[in-house]
Amino acid sequence: METVARAMAAGRSRVGPRRPHLVWALVGVMAAAGLGLGSLLLSSSGGGAGPLTGALHVQLPWWLLAVAFYLAGSRAVHLQFQREAHSFTLSEIPLVVGLFLAAPGEVILASVLGSGAALIIHRRPSPVKLAFNLSLYLLGSAVAVSLFRLTAGVASPLAPSTWLAALLAVAVSTVIGLAAVNAAIWLVQGRSDRRRLALAVRFGLAVALTNSCLALIAVTLAQAAPSAPWLLIVPLVLVGIAWLSYRAHIGEREQRDSLQLLYGTTRILHGGTELEAAIVALLRDARRTFRAEFAELTLFTAEGHREGLRTTLGPDDRTEVMAAVRLAPGTDDLRLRAVRDRASFLAPVLSGQEARSDGIGGAPVRDAMVAPLVGERSLIGTFVMANRQGALGTFRPAELQLFETLANHAGVALENGRLGRSLKDLSELKDQLRHQALHDSLTGLGNRDLFTERLAAALDRHGHEGPSPAVVFIDLDDFKAVNDSLGHAGGDQLLRASASAISHGLRPSDLAVRIAGDEFAVLVEDGRDMGSVIRIAERIIEAIARPVEIDGRWITASASVGIAGTRGRAQSAAELMRDADVAMYAAKSRGKSRFAVFDPSMTAELSERQQLRDELSGAISRSELSLHYQPITDLRTGQMLGLEALLRWQHPTRGELAPAAFLPLAEESGLIVPIGRWVLHEACRQAQAWRADRDRPLTVSVNVSIGQLLQPDFVEDVAGILSGAGLPPDALILEFSEAQVMIEDATIASRLRELKRSGVSLAIDGFGNGFSSLRYLGRFPVDIIKIARPLVATMGRTPQDARIAEAIVALGHSLRLQVVAEGIEDPSQLERVRSMDCDRAQGFFLARPLDAAGIGRLLGVGGVGARGGAASVASVAA
C-alpha cells in the first residue's frame, strides 16, 4: 500500500507543497486517528497475542517484525505502463504475518519503525513528507489490525472467514492510504485527478491482495506443518526469477526505445519538414521517451548566446513555438550553465524546502537533464528535459547519456541546415520578430521600446559631442470621449489618422512612435535649434486638427504637445521623456491645441495640478462647490428669460476658482460625471424655488459634457432630477459644445433625441468657434444656437466676422432656432447684435454672474433691462 501511494503522489506532484500548513493539519488528523485506534485496540484486547500464537507456541517479537517491514520497504519494484509508473513493495507480507503471529500494538509499532527506517535511509524525504508517511503507516496498520480483530471473531485461525478478514483488513487499509495521498495532493495543488486515483486503487488492491495471499500461504503452512514453511522458497524463487526477467525486459525495451528515438531524430531533422514542425516532433518524441513533463529547445540567434527562439512542450498538450527569449541569471541558471560548460548534466531534485529559480513552461523546474546543442562549428542552443513523471524518482545517469547523444545528433543536424528553413532563416525571423517587438501593430509607428532605445543612443552620442536631441510628446485631447462615442473601431481609425498626420510633418531623421493609448512622441535627434522643434510641434497640432472622415462622419480632433530638450546637462532617456510629459500636461492645462516647452517650474505646476485633482474628488462631499447664475435677456422686451448656471469651487486655501481652473481636471479624471449630476440637481432645485416664489417662467441652462451624455442612464437621470425638483422639463436647457456634437455619432444623436422627447430644450454652445458644420443642425433636435464669444468680440473690428455673425443669425432663424449672443461686454456689441435681429443675449454688460442670493434680489426689483443693465445690476448687488 505504501509504495503504490508514493507512485500516485509522484505521478501528480509537479511542485513542492505550496500550502504545507494544510498538509501538516492532515498529518495531525491521521496521527490522532491512528493513535486513537491503537489505544482503543490495546484497551479492548489487553495486548493479547495473535490468533496463531497459541497454536504454534510462538509469538514474533516486535523487533523481528520491524526488520521484516524494513526489508519489505527498502526495495521497490517498478512497473511502467504507457506514461504511468507504478511501484510496489512486499510490505503487506509482514503485515499479514503480524496479524496472525504478533500482538496488536507490536504490529503497529513494527510497521511504523520498520517502514519509517526504510523511508529515511533509502529516500531521504523532506520533513513534511516524512511526517505524512509516518502518520500514514500508523493509521494504515491501526486500521488493518482493528478491522482484522473485529471481523475475524472466534473462528478457527485458518478458517476461510479468517482469511477473508485478513484480506478485507489489508484492502481497507490500502484504500484509506490512497485516499489520504489524494487528499494531500488536493490540499497542495488545489485539484484532484479522479482517473489517476481510480487507476491507483485498482493497481494497489491487486498488489496488496497478491502479497496478502503469499503471507496467508506462509501462516497456513506454519500451522498445518511447522516444518513445511521452507517450501515457500520455491514460489519466492519463482517470484525472484520473474522479477529479474521483467528487469531484463525493461532494459531491452529501453534500449529499443533509445534506438527508435535516435532513428526518429535522424528522420525528422533530415527530412523536408519545416523547422518549427521538426523541432516540435523532436521534443514530442524525446518527452515521451524520457517521461518528462516539459521538453524545451532553444536556438540562439545572436553571437552572445543569450538571445534566441524557444520551443516548449508541456504540461500536457500545451505547445509554444519559436518564442523570442533572452537568457537571464536567476531564471535561466541551468541553461546558462550548459552554455558556459558546453557539457550535459543532471539537475536532481533538491532536498528539504529548497527551490530552484529556474522555470519552464510557466512552472518551476523540479529536476532536469540539460544539454548544450553543439554543432560541428559552434554552439547553437540548449536542450532541456524537466520534471520526471511517474514514481521512478528522477532522471538517471544512463538516461543522461542517451539525452547527450540525442543533443549532439540534433545539434549537428540543425547546424548543417538540412531543413526546409535553415539557421540562416532564423536571422531573418529574428529581424521580423524584432521589428514586431519594436513597432505598434495598429499604427505602424515605432513603440515605446524603440523610442527609448533610439533616445538613449542619441543621448549617448550627445555625451560624445554629438547633437542634442529633443522630445515632442503628443496627447490627443478628449480621446476617451471620442472613443466612447465612436466605439473602439472608430477610435482605432482616429489613432491611425493621427499617426499619419504626425508622420507627415517630420523630417527623415525624426522618429515618430505611439507610446500608449492616445499618446505619441517624436524624437528630434538634432534638437539644438528649439525654434525648428517648435515648428514641428505646430505642424503636428495643425495636421491633427484637420477634420478626418471616419465611417462617413467628419471628426475634428485636437492635441496637446509638450517639448523637452537636454537643457545643457546630462539626462537619461527616462528624465527627458518625463520632462516632455510634464510640458504636455502644462499645455493641456492652458487649453486645447496648444504646446509648451518644458521649464523646471512646470514640475511644481504638475504636482500642484495633481494635488488639485485629488482635492477636487472630495469637493462635493465637503460642500465646496456652488453655482452662480448669469441672466439671459430677451433683446426685444428687455426681460430676463432665463439663467445660465456657472460652476464655482470655493477652495479652502486658493479661494474661489472659475470652471476653467478645474473642469479640465474633472474631465480627465472622470469626476465630471458626479460633478455634472450635482450641478443639474442644484440648478433645477434652485430654478424651481425661484419659479414658485416669484411666479416667473424662468428657464435654467446647464452645460453638459460629452462624458455625461454618453452615460447609459443619463436621460433617466435627468428625468429623475427634474421630477425630484418639481421643475417642468421645458424649463431646462441643456447646452453642449459645438465640438461635442460635431462627432456625429449615432449614440449621441439617439441620446439627444431622447432628451428632446422628454421635453428638455437643447442648445449648441460656442457656435462659429472652430470647424462649424451645418449638417448637424438638421440632424440633431437643436432648439438654440449660441454665437461664440470670440466671434462677438471681433465682429466690431473685422467686417468678415460681422458678416459671419449675421449669417449665423439668419441661418438660425431659417431653421426656426433661437439665437443667443454670448459675451456682450459693451454697448456697441449690444446694439450690433440687436441690429442683427438676434433673439437673446448675455454678458457682463447686461449682468455679471451672481450667486443665488444675488439673483433673488435681482428678481425682486424687476430683472435686467436691455439698456443700462449694468447699472441696475450694480445697484442690486450693492
Secondary structure, DSSP 8 states (H G I E B T S, - for coil): -HHHHHHHHHHH--S--S-HHHHHHHHHHHHHHHHHHHHHHHHHHTT---TTHHHHT----HHHHHHHHHHHHHS-EEEEETTEEEEE-STHHHHHHHHHHS-HHHHHHHHHHHHHHHHHHHH---HHHHHHHHHHHHHHHHHHHHHHHHHHTTS-TTSHHHHHHHHHHHHHHHHHHHHHHHHHHHHHHS---HHHHHHHHHHHHHHHHHHHHHHHHHHHHHHH-TT-GGGGHHHHHHHHHHHHHHHHHHHHHHHHHHHHHHHHHHHHHTSS--HHHHHHHHHHHHHHHHTEEEEEEEEE-STTS-EEEEEEE-STT-EEEEEEEE--TTTSHHHHHHHHH-S-EEE---STT---S-EETTEE-SSEEEEEEE-SSSEEEEEEEEEE-SSS-S--HHHHHHHHHHHHHHHHHHHHT-SSS-HHHHHHHHHHHHHHHTB-TTT-SB-HHHHHHHHHHHHHHHHTT----EEEEEEETTHHHHHHHHHHHHHHHHHHHHHHHHHHTS-TT-EEEEEETTEEEEEES--S-HHHHHHHHHHHHHHHHS-EEETTEEE---EEEEEEE-TTS---HHHHHHHHHHHHHHHHHT-SS-EEE--THHHHHHHHHHHHHHHHTTTTTTT-EEEEEEEEEETTT--EEEEEEEEEEEETTTEEE-HHHHHHHHHHHTTHHHHHHHHHHHHHHHHHHHHHHH----EEEEE--HHHHTSTTHHHHHHHHHHHHT--GGGEEEEEEHHHHTT--HHHHHHHHHHHHTT-EEEEEEETSSS--SHHHHHS---EEEE-HHHHHHTTT-HHHHHHHHHHHHHHHHTT-EEEE----SHHHHHHHHHTT--EE-STTT---B-HHHHHHHHHTT---SSSHHHHHHHHH-
